[in-house]
Amino acid sequence: MSTVAPNSEPHQVASQHRCPYLGSADDPGTATLYPSPIGHCYRVAVHEAVDLDHQAQYCLSEAHQDCLVFRQTTAERLPKNLRRKGNYDYAIEPARSWGQRLSTWLLWGIVGCMIVLFVRTLVLDAGGEEPTAAANIPAFTATPTLTPSSTFTATPIPTPRPSQTAVTATLPVTFTPVSVASLTPSPTRTATATATPDESVITAISAAAGLNVYSGPHTSYPTVWQTEAVGQVLTIIGQSENGLWLQVCCAAGLGGWLTLESVTIEGDLAHVPVIPTAEPRAIIVPVRLNIRSGPGVIYPVLAIADQGAEYEIVASYQDGLWWQVCCVGNRRGWVIGESLIIYGDTGTVPEAVNIPPTPTFTPEPFLPPTPTVVGNEP
């Protein structure tokens, strides 16, 4: 697989409704219509896989013009928080593509043979004579209905189990895209400040129209509305602990969060209450997903989570390849990063240090069968 961008410019072939620098791993001019593990950003020096949620909110919509990577003039690497976590087996796609091609070729070969035989029969009937060489050609009374062959599906290789008594549930072989809008964080996760009557009103004036206002103090949260025009006045009712985000009110009765740098402040933020930052959350994307006792498929399964289940993230392993979540019963468990949608700032999540020991498989000793004596002993 190529890791260097082709000579063609990505923006010459991209759709106007998505980011012109979004492409696949091998083709900068080709991208899916939904968040996909193959989506790569070609705005940077060396193209890299883009976070699925960032694809949904920016790359695959006209909001890509607000993306920090899109707006900057040069970029060495994709920012860490925008890189897709985990690995993806790109070999599955070529295998499926060749299976489909083979089925199509066989189908068209059969259709071609039937057409040749049918035309030959018509020619013989029009000539009035039937040569002996064509005596065995069957007469066609109706055009046969062809049933396409089934689509080739790659069969996954089963994963070895650490012990004979381990739970046999397995991770999904392929990533199945689901509606990102259906997997949203709980609305009660982020606290809302309430201004007291004696406090002076502090306002934020938007610097541009169409600024995204999020449901939480981070770009990973869903966009709830956008500013209407330059100079729109919003009431500030809260601020984040790091001072980078402001909670404002309101549009259609909904509050939200926007960045401090995107507005001009009128008043003293010292009078604005600080809202405690919620821990980042992980939402399960596949229909069912294993939660394991350690960061790897060789660890035993503690439980199986359903699609849409939500957990608090407490630790990271290998830069988000696996995430430790809380809680399964009274225990913490591990889930693979590529099967999650994450809301919140994972930059504060600590790297795991107490990794459970790798399970080992001990084979049972082989005992030869006891020979049976037949007949009289000598």
Legacy VTK file of the C-alpha trace (Angstrom):
# vtk DataFile Version 3.0
C-alpha trace
ASCII
DATASET POLYDATA
POINTS 378 float
0.000 0.000 0.000
1.328 3.402 -0.919
2.020 5.910 1.857
2.983 8.788 -0.492
0.324 10.991 -2.096
-0.037 10.486 -5.908
1.046 13.203 -8.321
-2.526 14.395 -8.965
-3.845 17.240 -6.807
-6.674 16.025 -4.494
-8.688 19.237 -4.850
-9.012 18.731 -8.624
-11.308 15.711 -8.253
-13.024 16.121 -4.871
-16.721 16.884 -4.357
-17.704 20.432 -3.428
-19.856 19.165 -0.541
-16.962 17.636 1.407
-13.375 18.536 2.202
-11.308 18.483 -1.045
-8.375 17.042 0.906
-10.271 13.930 2.144
-9.405 10.775 0.197
-8.786 7.087 0.659
-5.476 5.533 1.687
-4.425 5.000 -1.959
-6.423 7.660 -3.858
-6.727 11.330 -2.775
-9.683 11.840 -5.116
-11.833 8.991 -3.744
-13.665 9.002 -0.395
-16.729 7.316 1.107
-19.994 9.187 1.820
-19.884 8.188 5.484
-17.183 8.191 8.213
-14.824 5.344 7.275
-11.512 3.929 8.561
-10.052 4.417 5.052
-10.547 8.228 5.146
-7.166 10.026 4.942
-6.286 13.750 5.114
-4.053 15.011 2.264
-3.729 18.557 3.651
-0.703 17.458 5.705
2.788 16.592 4.473
2.166 12.839 4.698
-1.474 11.791 4.515
-2.888 10.138 7.648
-6.134 8.427 8.711
-8.707 10.899 10.128
-10.769 10.401 13.297
-14.276 9.091 12.407
-16.109 11.781 14.384
-14.028 14.538 12.772
-14.944 13.123 9.352
-18.646 13.274 10.265
-18.578 16.862 11.585
-16.111 18.465 9.183
-14.620 16.419 6.334
-17.949 15.125 4.924
-19.858 18.428 5.084
-19.514 22.051 4.067
-18.314 22.743 7.628
-14.871 21.485 6.535
-13.977 25.132 5.862
-13.943 25.650 9.658
-11.441 22.802 10.172
-8.160 24.091 11.622
-6.135 21.816 9.322
-8.046 23.031 6.244
-7.507 26.699 7.146
-3.796 26.527 7.918
-1.278 27.161 5.127
1.185 24.399 5.994
1.020 21.278 8.143
3.686 18.701 8.891
1.396 16.128 10.559
-2.256 15.741 11.399
-2.881 16.871 15.018
-2.879 13.983 17.462
-6.525 14.444 18.488
-7.662 14.221 14.838
-5.845 10.979 13.980
-7.881 7.811 13.812
-6.982 5.399 16.595
-6.267 1.716 15.951
-5.455 -0.283 12.840
-7.588 -1.236 9.841
-7.105 -4.264 7.580
-7.193 -2.747 4.078
-6.634 -6.192 2.526
-10.300 -7.060 3.149
-11.490 -4.511 0.550
-9.353 -5.834 -2.400
-10.389 -9.398 -1.545
-14.067 -8.495 -1.660
-13.551 -6.460 -4.855
-11.920 -9.389 -6.731
-14.679 -11.740 -5.600
-17.297 -9.395 -7.002
-15.380 -9.010 -10.251
-15.098 -12.797 -10.698
-18.846 -13.238 -10.129
-19.592 -10.470 -12.673
-17.287 -11.987 -15.306
-18.853 -15.439 -14.940
-22.354 -13.973 -15.208
-21.542 -12.023 -18.384
-19.818 -15.081 -19.887
-22.988 -17.139 -19.453
-25.136 -14.358 -20.956
-22.783 -14.056 -23.950
-22.949 -17.799 -24.725
-26.748 -17.761 -24.548
-26.925 -14.796 -26.957
-24.594 -16.473 -29.496
-26.668 -19.670 -29.503
-29.917 -17.722 -29.819
-28.657 -15.630 -32.799
-27.337 -18.745 -34.548
-30.734 -20.404 -34.273
-32.465 -17.382 -35.838
-30.027 -17.390 -38.795
-30.637 -21.096 -39.495
-34.429 -20.632 -39.390
-34.246 -17.724 -41.908
-32.111 -19.725 -44.446
-34.690 -22.501 -45.002
-32.092 -25.304 -44.689
-30.777 -27.044 -41.648
-27.186 -28.266 -42.102
-26.381 -31.528 -40.419
-23.764 -29.801 -38.280
-26.516 -27.742 -36.628
-28.981 -30.617 -36.118
-28.505 -30.737 -32.360
-28.954 -27.004 -31.606
-31.794 -26.711 -29.041
-34.822 -24.560 -29.816
-35.313 -21.579 -27.499
-38.873 -20.948 -26.383
-38.218 -18.259 -23.783
-35.387 -16.113 -22.534
-34.023 -17.739 -19.360
-33.911 -15.729 -16.148
-30.399 -15.511 -14.744
-29.907 -15.455 -10.990
-26.729 -13.549 -9.978
-24.309 -15.545 -7.916
-23.878 -14.649 -4.274
-21.343 -12.004 -3.296
-18.008 -13.333 -2.130
-17.449 -12.688 1.573
-14.017 -12.963 3.213
-13.949 -15.549 6.023
-12.046 -14.350 9.113
-9.332 -16.489 10.636
-10.400 -17.510 14.171
-8.370 -15.949 16.990
-6.537 -18.427 19.305
-7.924 -18.518 22.838
-5.694 -18.269 25.919
-7.363 -21.262 27.583
-9.887 -23.972 26.767
-12.421 -22.486 29.192
-12.237 -18.887 27.856
-15.400 -17.162 26.612
-15.659 -17.630 22.837
-17.216 -14.257 21.924
-15.176 -12.474 19.251
-14.727 -8.932 17.966
-16.503 -7.953 14.713
-14.391 -8.668 11.620
-15.398 -5.510 9.765
-16.343 -2.003 10.733
-20.065 -1.324 10.122
-20.887 2.418 9.744
-23.830 3.597 11.821
-25.564 6.919 12.125
-23.384 9.185 14.245
-26.455 11.234 15.165
-27.986 8.169 16.888
-24.950 7.775 19.182
-24.895 11.040 21.124
-23.741 11.544 24.712
-26.207 11.891 27.556
-27.537 15.484 27.738
-26.909 15.641 31.497
-23.150 15.043 31.226
-22.110 18.726 31.083
-23.199 20.967 33.963
-25.009 24.208 33.160
-24.303 27.388 35.077
-27.150 29.536 36.415
-26.444 33.263 36.727
-27.741 34.972 39.872
-29.844 38.162 39.475
-27.241 40.440 41.051
-24.436 39.460 38.657
-23.734 41.742 35.747
-24.419 40.274 32.301
-21.235 39.256 30.456
-21.621 38.910 26.697
-19.711 37.328 23.805
-19.806 38.874 20.324
-19.248 36.367 17.511
-16.385 37.097 15.160
-17.975 35.254 12.223
-21.232 33.763 10.994
-21.672 30.007 11.130
-19.469 29.385 14.181
-20.144 25.912 15.608
-21.703 25.824 19.074
-21.160 22.392 20.677
-23.053 20.465 23.359
-19.861 20.223 25.438
-16.504 22.025 25.822
-14.668 20.148 23.055
-14.910 19.765 19.273
-15.684 16.042 19.651
-19.161 16.885 21.020
-22.086 17.238 18.569
-22.862 20.673 17.092
-26.202 21.940 18.490
-26.439 25.177 16.473
-24.376 27.849 14.700
-24.020 31.607 15.057
-26.239 33.536 12.643
-24.076 36.533 11.744
-20.957 38.540 12.540
-21.464 40.519 15.739
-24.212 38.274 17.154
-24.482 38.951 20.907
-24.620 35.927 23.222
-24.899 35.799 27.001
-22.020 33.979 28.750
-23.313 31.737 31.556
-20.251 29.559 32.241
-16.627 28.808 31.381
-14.469 25.674 31.312
-11.821 24.912 33.904
-9.000 25.453 31.378
-10.483 28.819 30.314
-10.565 27.900 26.608
-14.336 27.402 26.256
-17.405 29.544 27.058
-20.942 28.340 27.740
-23.410 30.711 26.036
-27.157 31.151 25.741
-29.256 30.682 23.623
-30.717 29.563 20.268
-34.263 28.113 20.256
-33.889 27.659 24.008
-30.641 25.702 23.703
-27.355 26.701 25.267
-23.965 25.494 24.091
-20.194 25.867 24.105
-17.873 27.782 21.775
-14.187 28.641 21.899
-12.921 31.759 23.646
-10.799 32.744 20.641
-13.832 32.879 18.308
-15.590 35.744 20.148
-14.964 39.166 21.658
-15.760 39.486 25.375
-17.605 42.441 26.862
-17.337 42.332 30.645
-15.211 40.608 33.265
-15.010 36.801 33.081
-14.117 36.756 36.764
-17.857 36.968 37.476
-18.623 33.938 35.252
-18.888 30.596 37.129
-16.461 27.783 36.236
-18.132 24.565 35.074
-16.361 21.317 36.150
-15.053 19.445 33.112
-16.695 16.052 32.592
-14.533 12.995 31.987
-14.352 11.867 28.319
-16.880 9.188 27.352
-16.816 6.240 24.937
-19.899 5.073 23.009
-20.031 1.583 21.455
-20.462 1.614 17.641
-20.842 -2.093 16.605
-23.995 -4.055 17.432
-22.012 -6.053 20.029
-18.462 -5.535 21.291
-16.243 -7.500 23.689
-15.036 -5.837 26.902
-11.828 -7.600 27.960
-9.687 -7.825 31.081
-6.652 -6.382 29.274
-5.681 -4.353 26.158
-5.613 -7.159 23.591
-7.720 -9.905 22.028
-5.753 -12.549 23.929
-7.263 -11.412 27.244
-10.465 -13.044 28.563
-13.850 -11.409 27.888
-15.468 -9.792 30.935
-18.737 -8.788 29.239
-20.307 -7.972 25.863
-21.540 -4.388 25.357
-24.461 -3.479 23.090
-24.457 -0.721 20.462
-24.924 2.724 22.008
-23.703 1.698 25.486
-21.753 4.536 27.136
-18.749 4.293 29.480
-16.339 6.674 31.218
-12.754 6.540 29.874
-10.155 6.191 32.644
-6.908 5.166 30.876
-5.280 4.758 27.460
-2.957 2.148 25.929
-0.663 2.763 22.922
-2.054 6.210 22.105
-5.708 5.134 22.041
-5.349 1.737 20.373
-7.212 0.436 23.451
-9.166 2.375 26.115
-9.849 1.337 29.706
-13.463 2.114 30.662
-15.521 2.098 33.839
-17.285 0.038 34.789
-18.390 -3.532 34.039
-20.052 -4.570 37.257
-17.488 -3.372 39.793
-14.511 -3.875 37.458
-12.778 -1.801 34.819
-12.470 -3.285 31.341
-10.739 -2.650 27.990
-12.308 -1.930 24.587
-10.620 -1.493 21.195
-10.430 2.142 20.072
-11.467 1.745 16.416
-14.947 0.537 17.475
-15.785 3.616 19.605
-17.071 7.168 19.237
-15.372 9.334 21.855
-16.760 12.574 23.320
-14.550 14.868 25.411
-10.894 15.849 25.674
-8.801 12.662 25.776
-5.624 14.714 26.186
-6.091 14.528 29.958
-6.532 10.723 30.002
-3.475 9.063 31.605
-1.519 6.282 29.919
-2.115 2.920 31.611
0.819 1.620 33.666
-0.498 -1.473 35.470
-1.179 -3.698 32.461
-2.402 -7.213 33.428
0.082 -10.001 32.604
-0.411 -11.672 29.239
-2.393 -14.924 29.615
-0.469 -18.066 28.696
-1.861 -21.319 27.352
-0.515 -24.481 29.023
-1.219 -27.654 27.000
-2.284 -30.775 28.869
0.412 -33.502 29.083
0.091 -36.323 26.539
-0.267 -39.805 28.057
0.208 -42.754 25.645
-2.527 -45.416 25.813
-1.879 -48.541 27.843
-1.301 -51.530 25.521
-3.854 -54.346 25.737
-2.543 -57.961 25.846
-4.348 -60.305 23.446
-4.024 -64.068 23.746
-1.870 -66.145 26.144
1.236 -64.632 27.658
4.529 -66.358 26.653
LINES 1 379
378 0 1 2 3 4 5 6 7 8 9 10 11 12 13 14 15 16 17 18 19 20 21 22 23 24 25 26 27 28 29 30 31 32 33 34 35 36 37 38 39 40 41 42 43 44 45 46 47 48 49 50 51 52 53 54 55 56 57 58 59 60 61 62 63 64 65 66 67 68 69 70 71 72 73 74 75 76 77 78 79 80 81 82 83 84 85 86 87 88 89 90 91 92 93 94 95 96 97 98 99 100 101 102 103 104 105 106 107 108 109 110 111 112 113 114 115 116 117 118 119 120 121 122 123 124 125 126 127 128 129 130 131 132 133 134 135 136 137 138 139 140 141 142 143 144 145 146 147 148 149 150 151 152 153 154 155 156 157 158 159 160 161 162 163 164 165 166 167 168 169 170 171 172 173 174 175 176 177 178 179 180 181 182 183 184 185 186 187 188 189 190 191 192 193 194 195 196 197 198 199 200 201 202 203 204 205 206 207 208 209 210 211 212 213 214 215 216 217 218 219 220 221 222 223 224 225 226 227 228 229 230 231 232 233 234 235 236 237 238 239 240 241 242 243 244 245 246 247 248 249 250 251 252 253 254 255 256 257 258 259 260 261 262 263 264 265 266 267 268 269 270 271 272 273 274 275 276 277 278 279 280 281 282 283 284 285 286 287 288 289 290 291 292 293 294 295 296 297 298 299 300 301 302 303 304 305 306 307 308 309 310 311 312 313 314 315 316 317 318 319 320 321 322 323 324 325 326 327 328 329 330 331 332 333 334 335 336 337 338 339 340 341 342 343 344 345 346 347 348 349 350 351 352 353 354 355 356 357 358 359 360 361 362 363 364 365 366 367 368 369 370 371 372 373 374 375 376 377
